């Protein structure tokens, strides 16, 4: 995180007006949105529009993040990150502060959304996230600082947008910004090399965080056993143990592999709801007759199954096809 001394240097009150040295665009600060190792982000207003304005003490950091946003803009399909609107310098009190301006993406972060809407939304949103991660990886980037705070859910229709690309790193280099709870190096002692498996580990930790909203600390040496126990202790995570543990243990090499594991797991859950069974007085399961199956299909159980499939599968399929149009 940004140190307190540096943060104070960038502490500007609501109503402060910023004028770009080169492009002469004017922005009025509304409030602080957040801050990190590489700068501070403000909600600002320009004319009737709201934007997100990030300033930093490092022009190199600004240039790096601007390059990431430009790279994201070239990826085909729905936008991954915020649109880049302006890059400039602000001169104030004999100081020059580099900044860039991006689209202000409105909506709750992923954790807040799931807490409000329910854990049942986790499947379709994480499947979408993994699809977006694959597109990022295909372009040679790793998101790095992947966590619910950096994922905004917009809509309806609901979709995830990535914000704060400060940790995004080119493949093969060392991750330049991370948060311990989602960091492979913190839990397993593995390298922080920018590779798809690093993001997938973080994606698994996001699923864990959605079930443990207050998070938890490493116990002793930490390790995979502590994380496995945390997964198995929560029924909603236990149902997703295949993709979660696969990502934690480094079994997936691409985001598409983890996505497919998620889809397979969700499909099995939906099928389990739709399978009819009856039990005799002796406790022995007996096979349902065709007439019973037909009656169940015309009843509430079938409608419930349809709703499950609609939420978990069809929304995602529509999202994918929508990107291809």
C-alpha positions in Angstrom: 0.0 0.0 0.0 1.0 3.6 -0.4 2.9 4.9 2.6 1.2 7.5 4.8 3.6 10.3 4.0 3.1 9.9 0.3 -0.6 9.6 0.7 -0.7 12.9 2.5 1.0 14.6 -0.5 -1.9 13.4 -2.7 -4.6 14.3 -0.2 -6.9 16.7 -2.0 -10.3 17.8 -0.8 -13.6 17.7 -2.6 -13.9 20.6 -5.0 -10.2 20.8 -5.9 -9.9 21.6 -9.6 -7.3 19.9 -11.7 -6.3 21.3 -15.1 -4.1 19.3 -17.4 -0.9 21.0 -18.5 -0.9 19.7 -22.0 -4.5 19.0 -22.9 -6.1 21.7 -20.7 -9.0 19.4 -19.7 -10.4 20.4 -16.3 -11.5 17.9 -13.6 -13.1 18.6 -10.2 -12.4 16.1 -7.4 -15.6 14.7 -5.8 -14.1 12.1 -3.4 -11.4 9.6 -2.9 -12.1 6.1 -4.3 -9.0 4.3 -3.1 -5.2 4.2 -3.0 -2.4 1.6 -3.4 1.3 1.3 -3.9 1.4 3.2 -7.1 -1.0 6.1 -6.5 -4.4 7.4 -5.4 -7.7 7.3 -7.3 -10.4 10.0 -7.1 -13.9 10.2 -8.4 -13.9 13.4 -10.4 -16.3 15.4 -12.6 -15.7 16.9 -16.0 -18.6 18.8 -17.3 -21.7 16.5 -16.6 -19.6 13.3 -16.7 -18.0 11.4 -13.8 -14.6 9.9 -14.3 -11.9 8.1 -12.3 -8.7 10.0 -12.0 -5.5 8.4 -10.8 -2.4 10.4 -9.8 1.0 9.1 -8.9 4.4 10.4 -7.9 5.9 8.1 -10.6 5.5 8.9 -14.3 6.8 5.4 -15.0 3.9 3.9 -13.1 1.4 6.0 -15.0 3.0 5.1 -18.3 2.9 1.4 -17.4 -0.7 1.4 -16.4 -1.7 3.5 -19.4 0.0 0.9 -21.6 -2.0 -1.9 -19.9 -5.3 -0.1 -20.5 -4.4 0.4 -24.1 -3.6 -3.3 -24.4 -6.9 -4.2 -22.8 -8.7 -2.0 -25.3 -7.3 -4.1 -28.1 -8.7 -7.3 -26.8 -11.7 -8.5 -28.8 -15.0 -8.8 -27.0 -16.5 -7.0 -24.1 -14.2 -4.5 -22.4 -12.1 -5.9 -19.6 -11.0 -2.8 -17.8 -12.0 0.8 -17.8 -11.6 2.9 -21.0 -8.7 5.3 -21.0 -9.8 8.9 -21.5 -6.9 11.2 -20.9 -3.2 11.3 -19.8 -1.6 14.5 -18.6 0.4 16.3 -15.9 -0.9 18.7 -13.2 1.3 21.5 -12.0 0.6 22.7 -8.5 2.8 24.5 -5.9 5.9 24.0 -8.0 5.2 20.3 -8.3 4.3 18.3 -11.4 1.9 15.4 -10.7 1.3 12.9 -13.5 -2.2 11.5 -13.8 -4.5 9.6 -16.1 -8.3 9.6 -16.4 -10.4 6.6 -17.1 -14.0 5.5 -17.3 -15.8 5.4 -13.9 -17.3 2.0 -13.6 -20.2 2.0 -11.2 -21.4 -0.9 -9.1 -20.5 -2.9 -6.0 -17.3 -4.9 -5.7 -17.7 -8.6 -6.1 -17.7 -9.4 -2.4 -20.4 -6.8 -1.6 -22.5 -8.1 -4.6 -22.4 -11.7 -3.4 -23.2 -10.7 0.2 -26.3 -8.9 -1.1 -27.4 -11.3 -3.8 -26.3 -14.6 -2.4 -23.5 -17.1 -3.0 -25.6 -18.8 -5.8 -24.3 -16.0 -8.1 -20.7 -17.0 -7.5 -20.6 -19.7 -10.2 -21.8 -17.6 -13.2 -19.6 -14.6 -12.2 -16.4 -16.6 -11.6 -16.9 -18.5 -14.9 -17.2 -15.1 -16.6 -14.1 -13.9 -14.8 -12.1 -16.9 -15.9 -13.1 -16.2 -19.5 -11.9 -12.6 -19.1 -8.6 -13.8 -17.5 -8.0 -16.1 -20.5 -8.3 -13.2 -22.8 -5.8 -11.2 -20.8 -3.4 -14.1 -20.7 -3.7 -14.6 -24.4 -2.5 -11.0 -24.9 0.6 -11.7 -22.7 -0.5 -10.1 -19.4 -1.2 -11.4 -15.9 -3.5 -9.4 -13.7 -1.5 -9.9 -10.6 -3.4 -8.1 -7.8 -6.6 -10.1 -8.4 -9.1 -9.7 -5.5 -12.8 -8.8 -5.0 -11.8 -5.2 -4.4 -10.6 -4.9 -8.0 -13.7 -6.5 -9.5 -16.8 -4.4 -10.0 -20.2 -6.0 -10.9 -22.2 -3.9 -13.2 -25.7 -4.4 -14.5 -28.2 -5.9 -14.8 -27.5 -7.8 -16.9 -24.7 -8.6 -14.4 -21.1 -8.8 -15.5 -17.6 -8.4 -14.0 -15.3 -5.5 -14.9 -11.7 -5.3 -13.8 -10.5 -2.1 -12.3 -7.1 -0.9 -10.9 -4.7 -2.5 -13.3 -1.7 -1.3 -11.2 -0.6 -4.9 -10.6 -1.0 -6.1 -14.1 2.4 -7.5 -15.3 3.8 -8.9 -18.5 4.2 -12.7 -18.6 7.5 -13.9 -17.3 8.3 -11.0 -15.1 7.9 -10.7 -11.3 4.4 -9.7 -10.1 4.8 -6.0 -9.2 1.8 -5.6 -6.8 -0.2 -8.1 -4.8 -2.3 -8.6 -1.7 -1.2 -11.3 0.8 -4.5 -13.2 1.1 -4.6 -13.8 -2.6 -0.9 -14.3 -3.1 0.6 -17.7 -4.0 3.9 -16.8 -2.5 2.4 -15.9 0.9 0.5 -19.2 1.3 2.7 -21.7 -0.5 6.1 -20.1 -0.7 6.0 -20.4 -4.5 7.4 -17.9 -6.9 5.6 -14.6 -7.8 6.4 -15.1 -11.5 3.7 -13.6 -13.7 2.0 -16.7 -15.3 -1.6 -17.8 -15.7 -1.3 -20.2 -12.7 -0.6 -17.2 -10.5 -4.0 -15.6 -11.4 -5.8 -18.9 -11.1 -4.5 -19.3 -7.5 -5.9 -15.8 -6.8 -9.2 -16.8 -8.4 -9.5 -19.7 -6.1 -8.7 -17.5 -3.1 -11.5 -15.1 -4.3 -13.9 -18.0 -4.1 -12.7 -18.7 -0.5 -12.9 -15.0 0.4 -16.6 -14.9 -0.8 -17.3 -17.6 1.8 -15.0 -16.1 4.4 -15.7 -12.4 4.0 -13.4 -11.4 6.9 -10.6 -13.6 5.5 -8.2 -15.3 7.8 -4.5 -15.3 8.5 -1.9 -17.9 7.7 -1.5 -20.4 10.6 2.1 -21.4 11.2 3.6 -22.3 7.8 0.2 -22.0 6.2 0.3 -24.3 3.1 -2.2 -26.2 1.1 -3.5 -28.1 4.1 -4.8 -25.0 5.8 -6.5 -23.9 2.6 -7.9 -27.3 1.9 -9.4 -27.5 5.4 -11.0 -24.0 4.9 -12.6 -25.3 1.7 -13.9 -28.5 3.3 -15.3 -26.6 6.3 -17.8 -24.6 4.2 -20.6 -26.5 2.4 -20.8 -24.0 -0.5 -17.0 -24.3 -1.1 -16.9 -28.1 -0.7 -19.3 -28.3 -3.6 -16.7 -26.4 -5.7 -13.7 -28.2 -4.3 -12.6 -29.6 -7.7 -11.9 -26.3 -9.4 -10.8 -24.6 -6.2 -8.2 -27.2 -5.1 -7.1 -27.7 -8.7 -6.2 -24.0 -8.9 -4.6 -23.9 -5.5 -2.5 -27.0 -6.3 -1.4 -25.7 -9.7 -3.2 -28.4 -11.7 -4.5 -25.9 -14.3 -2.2 -24.2 -16.8 -4.9 -22.0 -18.4 -7.9 -20.1 -17.3 -10.0 -22.1 -19.7 -9.2 -25.3 -17.9 -10.4 -23.9 -14.6 -13.4 -22.5 -16.3 -14.3 -25.9 -17.7 -13.8 -27.5 -14.3 -16.2 -24.9 -12.9 -18.8 -25.6 -15.6 -18.6 -29.3 -15.1 -19.0 -29.0 -11.4 -22.0 -26.6 -11.7 -23.5 -29.0 -14.3 -23.3 -31.9 -11.9 -24.9 -29.8 -9.2 -27.8 -29.0 -11.5 -28.2 -32.7 -12.6 -28.2 -33.8 -9.0 -31.2 -31.5 -8.3 -33.1 -33.0 -11.3 -32.5 -36.8 -10.6 -35.7 -38.4 -9.2 -35.4 -41.0 -6.4 -37.6 -42.6 -3.9 -36.8 -44.6 -0.7 -38.8 -47.5 0.8 -39.5 -48.0 4.4 -36.4 -50.2 4.7 -34.3 -47.3 3.5 -33.5 -49.0 0.2 -33.5 -46.7 -2.8 -36.0 -47.7 -5.6 -36.1 -46.6 -9.2 -38.7 -44.1 -10.1 -41.1 -45.1 -12.8 -41.6 -43.3 -16.0 -44.9 -42.0 -14.8 -43.2 -40.5 -11.7 -40.6 -38.9 -13.8 -43.3 -37.3 -16.0 -45.2 -36.0 -12.9 -42.0 -34.5 -11.4 -41.1 -32.8 -14.7 -44.5 -31.2 -14.6 -44.2 -30.1 -11.0 -42.2 -27.6 -9.0 -39.0 -29.7 -8.9 -38.6 -29.4 -12.6 -39.2 -25.6 -12.5 -36.6 -25.3 -9.8 -34.1 -27.2 -11.9 -34.8 -24.9 -14.9 -34.1 -21.9 -12.7 -30.8 -23.4 -11.5 -29.7 -24.1 -15.1 -30.8 -20.6 -16.2 -28.8 -18.9 -13.5 -25.7 -21.1 -13.6 -25.4 -22.0 -17.3 -27.7 -20.1 -19.7 -26.7 -16.6 -18.5 -23.1 -17.5 -19.1 -23.8 -18.9 -22.5 -25.7 -15.8 -23.5 -22.8 -13.7 -22.2 -20.3 -15.6 -24.4 -22.5 -15.4 -27.5 -23.1 -11.7 -26.9 -19.4 -11.1 -27.0 -19.1 -12.9 -30.3 -21.8 -10.8 -32.0 
